[in-house]
Amino acid sequence: MDFPLLLNRFARSIEQRDANGLADLFTDDGVYDDYFFGAAERGRAGVSATVDHFYEGGVNYRWEFFSPLASASLGYASYRFSYNSILPEANGARVVFDGMSRFDLEAGRVKRYSEVFDRGMALAQVGFAPDRLQKIGLRYARELRAMPAIAPHLANDGSAPLAD
């Protein structure tokens, strides 16, 4: 498997609004787990729909992967990502952020794509009001805190629950 080639095809599929091209990189039951929108429906149709979802909120996408590292079953790459937001509050703002992508791989295809980036910084560039940013941030924090693997980090810490 040529991981840098996969990364290039992945990025160009988003930039060129090529939903089928992106879906073809995934296994039949693959998942695209976007850090803004969450996991798409399982399978190539769900992955394909993710591309259209991107374009509901933005245009002029640019995705640059670098420093790739991969084995037969797992790949990581840093990235820089940007787009022009078409949401009303953004006034056409160029949103730019960097992050890290994880590719769970199976037979040279993506079984699961996931990523990490600073959501708050990215959303602030869209022009969301501070109270909306806080509401979004707290929702993501609650989802994280509800994960079973996080329970040991919360046990007996004496802290109060998150505010609504």
Backbone torsions as a table, in degrees:
resi	resn	phi	psi	omega
1	MET	NA	135.5	178.5
2	ASP	-100.6	93.5	-174.7
3	PHE	-62.7	-43.9	177.1
4	PRO	-58.5	-36.3	176.9
5	LEU	-65.8	-42.4	177.1
6	LEU	-59.3	-44.1	179.4
7	LEU	-61.1	-42.4	179.7
8	ASN	-63.3	-46.4	179.0
9	ARG	-63.5	-38.6	178.7
10	PHE	-59.8	-52.9	-178.2
11	ALA	-63.4	-45.2	-178.4
12	ARG	-64.9	-32.7	178.4
13	SER	-61.5	-41.1	177.4
14	ILE	-69.3	-47.8	-177.3
15	GLU	-60.6	-35.0	-176.0
16	GLN	-99.5	9.0	-178.5
17	ARG	52.0	45.8	-179.1
18	ASP	-100.2	81.3	-176.6
19	ALA	-61.0	-42.1	179.6
20	ASN	-66.8	-37.9	177.9
21	GLY	-61.7	-41.8	177.6
22	LEU	-67.4	-46.0	-179.0
23	ALA	-58.9	-35.1	-179.5
24	ASP	-65.9	-18.9	178.6
25	LEU	-80.1	-12.0	-174.0
26	PHE	-102.3	155.8	171.9
27	THR	-68.5	167.0	-179.0
28	ASP	-57.9	-30.5	-179.7
29	ASP	-111.6	22.6	-176.9
30	GLY	-64.6	159.5	-178.0
31	VAL	-131.8	134.1	172.3
32	TYR	-106.0	109.2	-178.4
33	ASP	-104.1	96.9	-176.8
34	ASP	-84.5	136.7	-175.8
35	TYR	-72.0	-20.1	173.2
36	PHE	-83.6	-48.7	-167.6
37	PHE	-102.9	-14.3	-176.7
38	GLY	90.8	-173.0	-176.6
39	ALA	-74.1	133.9	175.1
40	ALA	-75.8	168.6	173.1
41	GLU	-57.6	144.0	-179.0
42	ARG	-64.3	140.0	175.4
43	GLY	105.3	170.0	-175.7
44	ARG	-64.2	-32.9	177.5
45	ALA	-64.4	-40.1	177.6
46	GLY	-66.2	-40.8	177.4
47	VAL	-63.2	-44.5	179.1
48	SER	-59.8	-42.4	179.8
49	ALA	-63.9	-28.6	178.8
50	THR	-59.9	-39.6	-179.0
51	VAL	-62.3	-45.6	177.8
52	ASP	-62.7	-35.6	179.2
53	HIS	-62.9	-40.3	176.5
54	PHE	-54.2	-46.2	-172.3
55	TYR	-78.4	-5.8	172.0
56	GLU	-73.1	-23.3	-176.5
57	GLY	-119.3	-3.1	-176.9
58	GLY	-162.0	168.4	176.8
59	VAL	-144.3	172.2	176.4
60	ASN	57.5	51.5	-179.3
61	TYR	-72.7	144.3	172.0
62	ARG	-138.4	128.2	-178.9
63	TRP	-132.5	122.1	-177.9
64	GLU	-123.4	113.5	174.5
65	PHE	-92.9	146.0	175.3
66	PHE	-152.6	165.8	-178.3
67	SER	53.2	51.1	-179.8
68	PRO	-71.8	148.5	176.8
69	LEU	-145.8	128.0	-175.5
70	ALA	-150.7	151.5	167.3
71	SER	-115.8	-172.0	179.2
72	ALA	-65.9	-26.3	-174.2
73	SER	-115.6	-4.9	-175.3
74	LEU	-152.6	135.7	176.7
75	GLY	-135.8	147.0	175.5
76	TYR	-129.7	148.7	172.5
77	ALA	-154.6	140.8	170.5
78	SER	-78.3	158.6	178.0
79	TYR	-150.4	161.7	167.1
80	ARG	-122.0	138.2	-172.5
81	PHE	-139.6	140.1	177.2
82	SER	-152.0	158.7	177.6
83	TYR	-166.2	164.6	171.8
84	ASN	-96.3	120.8	178.6
85	SER	-73.3	136.9	176.1
86	ILE	-109.1	11.4	174.5
87	LEU	-69.4	144.8	-174.1
88	PRO	-54.4	-41.6	-176.3
89	GLU	-72.2	-12.2	-175.9
90	ALA	-84.9	-22.4	-178.0
91	ASN	53.0	38.8	177.3
92	GLY	74.8	14.9	-176.4
93	ALA	-56.4	143.5	172.2
94	ARG	-84.4	119.4	179.9
95	VAL	-101.1	128.5	-179.5
96	VAL	-137.1	137.3	176.6
97	PHE	-155.6	166.2	175.8
98	ASP	-120.9	161.3	-177.7
99	GLY	-166.5	-167.5	-179.6
100	MET	-131.6	132.2	178.4
101	SER	-107.8	145.1	174.4
102	ARG	-121.9	131.6	178.9
103	PHE	-119.9	110.7	170.0
104	ASP	-83.0	124.1	-170.3
105	LEU	-114.4	149.1	176.5
106	GLU	-146.8	118.0	179.1
107	ALA	52.2	41.5	176.1
108	GLY	80.3	3.8	178.0
109	ARG	-118.2	163.9	-179.5
110	VAL	-84.6	120.5	175.6
111	LYS	-86.2	-38.9	178.5
112	ARG	-152.9	129.7	173.2
113	TYR	-108.7	133.2	173.6
114	SER	-143.7	166.4	-174.2
115	GLU	-153.3	165.9	175.0
116	VAL	-139.2	132.6	173.5
117	PHE	-156.5	171.3	-179.5
118	ASP	-80.2	95.7	-178.7
119	ARG	-60.2	-44.2	-177.1
120	GLY	-58.6	-45.7	179.7
121	MET	-64.4	-41.5	179.7
122	ALA	-65.1	-46.1	-178.3
123	LEU	-69.4	-31.7	177.7
124	ALA	-61.2	-33.5	179.3
125	GLN	-68.9	-21.6	178.3
126	VAL	-74.1	-22.9	179.1
127	GLY	100.6	17.3	177.4
128	PHE	-64.9	143.2	177.6
129	ALA	-65.4	151.6	-178.7
130	PRO	-54.3	-39.2	-179.2
131	ASP	-68.3	-32.8	176.6
132	ARG	-69.1	-40.5	176.9
133	LEU	-61.5	-42.0	179.0
134	GLN	-64.0	-43.5	179.8
135	LYS	-60.2	-44.4	179.3
136	ILE	-65.2	-46.3	179.9
137	GLY	-59.4	-42.7	179.2
138	LEU	-67.6	-34.9	177.6
139	ARG	-62.2	-46.7	178.8
140	TYR	-64.1	-38.2	179.0
141	ALA	-63.5	-41.4	178.6
142	ARG	-64.0	-41.1	178.4
143	GLU	-62.0	-42.9	178.1
144	LEU	-62.8	-47.5	-177.1
145	ARG	-66.2	-20.3	179.2
146	ALA	-82.9	-10.8	-179.7
147	MET	-70.3	134.1	-179.9
148	PRO	-55.6	-36.0	-178.2
149	ALA	-67.4	-17.2	-178.9
150	ILE	-86.9	-18.7	-175.5
151	ALA	-49.9	-43.9	179.5
152	PRO	-62.2	-24.7	179.2
153	HIS	-78.7	-16.0	-178.1
154	LEU	-107.1	-11.8	-175.4
155	ALA	-66.3	129.6	173.4
156	ASN	53.8	34.8	-179.6
157	ASP	-91.8	-10.0	175.6
158	GLY	74.9	6.8	-177.8
159	SER	-85.2	160.3	176.6
160	ALA	-81.5	154.7	176.3
161	PRO	-65.1	161.6	179.0
162	LEU	-66.2	144.8	176.0
163	ALA	-72.4	157.6	176.0
164	ASP	-85.6	NA	NA
